[in-house]
Amino acid sequence: MTQLFENYQWNSALFNCQSNDLQQFERYLSAQVKRLNMQAIRLGFVDDSHQQYPLFLYQSANLCSEKPSILVCAGFHGEESAGPWGLISALAQLGSSVLNKVNLSILPLVNPSGFSIGNRLNLFQQNPNRGFIYQSGQVVSNPHTSVEGLILQQSMATLLAASKHGILTCHEDVLLHDTYLYALESHALPSPLSYQLRDSLGRYFPIAADGEIDECPVKDGIIFNHFDSSFESALFQSGSQIAICTETPGQQEFDQRVLANRDVMALFINHFVNENSQ
Ligand SMILES: [Zn+2]
């Protein structure tokens, strides 16, 4: 049986609209990707008899194998709307010279149908961040794979190349007042980047106490090397060097969550810019 989730929406003073205003979101996004001269690639679309929702990937125009390739994603879950709006804010403060130093790819809104009503699931009541199964060197679907998941899986080669040096995916935990992140890394302990991202979130919200969240052990605000059938887990298992999934707390003020998402995205991008400048 499908679990039903509540619809959530908040007012944003920063953007002067509701958090689920898809048209306004698309207007802001289109202005930023145009300013940064990013290429739009329509990976597919989700539709029912009423409406069609395209799923776009955007990439910096001059991809080059000398530069680090990183992927920033948001909006897998429709109620976690501070992620997509945070991405608009991060893009807005990005100088175009940054894109000379990294191959930046973004999936700004994976689940537009859920976003438009503030619901976690898509219009078919599927969870877009489940059903990415890493098996025998490739990512395959299972009965839980959503329509968005199938679209992403069809473009896996592109997405894997785009996230070769790292993927950041920005989620929210609507039930919490505290913040935390998931880190997937090929080391025994989280890297300095993971702690820096946690501290960036910690400037806005309390960091979750040690214990368990969703049955995963959390220590110092980090759930380390937990593998599941999420997009980020599948990309990491397929060869991305680091996968980070941040969780801002939905019980806190919306615009603060937008700014926290902006800051972790900026920090993540600049980490690779600086690495490349050394
Ligand atoms: Zn989520």
Boltz pocket constraint, residues with backbone or C-beta under 6 A from the ligand:
constraints:
  - pocket:
      binder: B
      contacts: [[A, 76], [A, 77], [A, 80], [A, 129], [A, 171], [A, 172]]
      max_distance: 6.0
